[in-house]
Amino acid sequence: MKILVTGGAGFIGSNVAEYYASKGNDVIVIDNLSRAKLLKQGNHELDYTWNFLKKIKNITLVKEDIRNSAKILPYFKDVDTVFHTAAQTAVTTSMTDPETDFTTNAVGTFNVLESCRKNNVKNIVYCSTNKVFGNNVNNVGVVEHDKRYSFEKKFAAGIKENFSIDLCEHTPYGSSKLTGDIYMQDYHHMYGLKTGVFRMSCIYGTRQFGFADQGWLAWFAIATITGKPITIYGDGKQVRDCLFVTDLIQAYDKFVSSRFKHGVYCMGGGQDYTLSLLELLELLQKFTGKRSEIKFADWRPSDQKVFSADTSKAKKELGWKPVVDPREGVKKLVEWTMANETLF
C-alpha cells in the first residue's frame, strides 16, 4: 500500500508512519513542523522525530501545511490510505489563538478530505477526540473516592459513540475537531469515501514529548524524571482511560482492513485501563524513586472530571482490544524518557 500521514512528525503520526513503513509500505509524511511554535516550546521534539523518520526506509518527508490545499493535493495521487493526524492539539492554545485552531483543524481537515476525494483515496482514518462531547460529559454523575472519581453506575462502561454532542460548551478546540469529525462522516455518506473516525481519549507511549498543556501523562513522566514542578488543575482525582499508542495503531489497522465502509469509534483503554492524576503520580514515584513538587490550581474550562470510552463497538466490529496495561505502558514510557533525558 501507499500510505500518507498528515502530522507525521507528531507523536501519533510518527508511530503510524513507522508501523506501516516497517511492513514494507511506501509512506509519505506531511507536516508543517509548527507544534513547537504553537505550544511555545523548543524544537527538540520535531528535530528528534524528523531525524528518526529520516532513517527509516520507505518514508518520504514533506514539509508542507494542510491549510494550503493546492500544495498538498499532488501528494495524494495513487495513495491507498490516509491517516489524518495533523491538528492543533491544545485546548489552551485554541482559546488564545482560535484562528489558527480553526484553520488547522476545520479548514485543514476539509482540504485533506477534498484531496482524498479528488484522488480516489480508498481509506481515511481521522484522529478525533473525546472533546467533541464537550461539557455534556460533566453532566454524568460521578462518585468521589479517595484518589479518583468514577462515573455513576449507569455509565460504568464509559461514553458511547451516540452520547450527545449538543447544547453544551466545547471550547474552540472541541468545536474545530468536531467540525472535522462531522465532515469525515459526511464525506462517506455523500461521496462514498471509507472513513474511520476515532474519538480518542488519553493516548500515550514512547517518543512522546508531553507538555503541561497537551499530553499530560507524558508530561508528568518528563517532569518527574527531570525534577520540574507539576501543576494540577483541579484536585487530581480526575480520571482518564489510557491507551498505549501501539494498541491505537492496531485499531486503525483493523478498521482499514475491515469490511466496514464507515465507522465512528470511541477509542481509549476503556474502564479497565484508567488512571487518575494522583494514581499516575504514585506509579511514577514507584518507577523512578522521584516525586515532583505539586501545585494545585483552578479547574480549566470544560475539563472533564472523568472520561472513559466505551470501546465495545470497536471490539465487536473490529475484533480489537487493548493489550498494554497502563502500569506496563507507564513503565515503558518512563524507561524511554530516562534513556533520552537529555532531550528534555
C-alpha positions, 0 to 999 in steps of 0.5 A: 500500500501507499500510505500518507500521514498528515502530522507525521512528525507528531507523536501519533503520526510518527508511530503510524508512519513507522508501523506501516513503513516497517511492513514494507509500505511506501509512506509519505509524511506531511507536516508543517513542523509548527507544534513547537511554535504553537505550544511555545516550546523548543524544537527538540521534539520535531528535530528528534522525530524528523531525524528518526523518520529520516532513517527509516526506509520507505518514508518520504518527508514533506514539509508542507501545511494542510491549510494550503490545499493546492500544495498538498493535493499532488501528494495524494495521487495513487495513495491507498490510505490516509491517516489524518493526524495533523491538528492543533492539539491544545485546548489552551492554545485554541482559546488564545489563538482560535484562528489558527485552531480553526484553520488547522483543524476545520479548514485543514481537515476539509482540504485533506478530505477534498484531496482524498476525494479528488484522488480516489483515496480508498481509506481515511482514518481521522484522529478525533477526540473525546472533546467533541462531547464537550461539557455534556460529559460533566453532566454524568454523575460521578462518585468521589473516592479517595484518589479518583472519581468514577462515573455513576453506575449507569455509565460504568462502561464509559461514553458511547459513540451516540452520547450527545454532542449538543447544547453544551460548551466545547471550547474552540478546540472541541468545536474545530475537531468536531467540525472535522469529525462531522465532515469525515462522516459526511464525506462517506455518506455523500461521496462514498469515501471509507472513513474511520473516525476515532474519538480518542481519549488519553493516548500515550507511549514512547517518543512522546514529548508531553507538555503541561498543556497537551499530553499530560501523562507524558508530561508528568513522566518528563517532569518527574524524571527531570525534577520540574514542578507539576501543576494540577488543575483541579484536585487530581482525582480526575480520571482518564482511560489510557491507551498505549499508542501501539494498541491505537495503531492496531485499531486503525489497522483493523478498521482499514482492513475491515469490511466496514465502509464507515465507522465512528469509534470511541477509542481509549483503554476503556474502564479497565485501563484508567488512571487518575492524576494522583494514581499516575503520580504514585506509579511514577514515584514507584518507577523512578524513586522521584516525586515532583513538587505539586501545585494545585490550581483552578479547574480549566474550562470544560475539563472533564472530571472523568472520561472513559470510552466505551470501546465495545463497538470497536471490539465487536466490529473490529475484533480489537482490544487493548493489550498494554496495561497502563502500569506496563505502558507507564513503565515503558514510557518512563524507561524511554524518557530516562534513556533520552533525558537529555532531550528534555 
